[in-house]
Each structure stands twice: as structure tokens, then as C-alpha cells.
Amino acid sequence: MNRRNLMKSSVALASAASVLGSTAWAENPVLKIGFVGVTSGPAAAWGISNQRAMEARADWINESGGYRIGDTTYDSEIVSFVHQ
């Protein structure tokens, strides 16, 4: 492949990527799930690990397409509150 063909291919690939990247996919509505737990003091390790586990599970559900309730599919978001 000569330089001219390489440049043409690169420009075509970049153009296709920008068109595909700019396509707006409809996002799911967000289902907010609250977490109230100990995140400071002597028991902070328990609360923080629980919070991180919930966030990891929410990310996993979102990557799998979301959580379906009725005819609507939601992305989940964990909202944490300090217990104090």
C-alpha cells in the first residue's frame, strides 16, 4: 500500500468513526437507589465495602442493558448518604 492509499484509507476510517461516534443513542432513564451506611469511624470499612459492592453491581446491571420495570428499562445509580 502506498502512502496516498494509506492517507485515503485513514481519512475514510476517521470519517466513518466520527459519524458512528456522533450517532445519539437514546439513554435509559435513571433509577436512583439510596445507600445509608457507616462511612466514617471504626466501622467505616464495612460501610464503604457495602457501598462499593452496590456501585459495582449497579455498573454491571447498566452494562448488561439496565433494569427492566414494566415496559421501561432503567440504568441504576447508587446515591450514598452519610449516616450521621
Stockholm file with secondary structure:
# STOCKHOLM 1.0

chainA/1-84         MNRRNLMKSSVALASAASVLGSTAWAENPVLKIGFVGVTSGPAAAWGISNQRAMEARADWINESGGYRIGDTTYDSEIVSFVHQ
#=GR chainA/1-84 SS CCHHHHHHHHHHHHHHHHHHHHCCCCCCCEEEEEEEECCSSTTHHHHHHHHHHHHHHHHHHHHTTCEEETTEEEEEEEEEEECC
#=GC SS_cons        CCHHHHHHHHHHHHHHHHHHHHCCCCCCCEEEEEEEECCSSTTHHHHHHHHHHHHHHHHHHHHTTCEEETTEEEEEEEEEEECC
//
